Amino acid sequence: MYIGPTIISVGLKKNTLYQGEGSMPPQLRSLVQTTPMLASLFVPTARLAAAKESIKTRGSIEFLSAQTLRKMMRGQQKTSN
């Protein structure tokens, strides 16, 4: 399940369940492959409760990954305008 922020432009929607990389849209799969930290925002459902707490904890890998992703997307929006 994806626990990061919703970013429509790349097909990321919070709380979307994916069954392996094969079920992801090609644009999203490419983003995950080129942005390794993004992988920490895809968690198995067995770890979902802990990951959702972790994403709220400053300094955790999930928190930092979500923040980095938000900044990346804001930067892309500014350069495309």
N, C-alpha and C positions, 0 to 999 in steps of 0.2 A: 504494500500500500504506500502511496506517495503522501508524505506528511508535511511537505514544504508549502510555500506560498502558491496561490493560484496565479499563473502567468499564462493567460489565454494565447498570447502571440506564439508561444512554443508548444502549446497543447498540454500544459501542466495544470491540473486541477486538484486542489487539496482533497484528500481522502478518496482518491481514485484507486481502485484495486486493479493491479496488473498481474497477470499470471506469466511472469517471465518477460525477458526483453522482446520476445517475438510478438507479444500482444501490444507493444507500444507503437505509436505512429512513427514512421521513419525519421521525421524531423526531431522528435523527442529522443529516439534511440541514438541519433547522431550527437545530440547535445550531451547525453549521459556519457557517451564514449569519449568526448573531447573535454569534458569537465568532470574529472574524477570525484571531486567533493560532492557532487550531486548524488552520487550513489548512496551516501549516508542518509538521504531523505526518502529512500525506498526501503521499507522495512517489512520483514515477515509479519503476518498478523499475530503470531505468537509473541512478538516483541512490541506490539503496537502501543499498549498502555505505557510501558516504560519509555518508549521513544517519544510519545506525545508529552510526557513530563520533561524529558531531556531537552526537547526543542525550546522549552520555556526557560531553561537554565543557562544563564550567561556563562560562556566559556566551553559549553559542551560542543561536541563536533556537529551535532544536529543544529544547534543554535547558530554557530558560526557559518555553517553551510547555507542555511536559510538567509542569513544576513548578506553573505557574499553573493548569493544568487540574486537577491533583490537589487543590490548595488550594480551588478553586471547588467541586469535588465534595464535599470534606469539609465545607465551609461549608453546602452544601445539605443534607447529611445531618443536620447539627446542628440546622438550622432546621426540619426535617421531624419531628424526634423530640419 
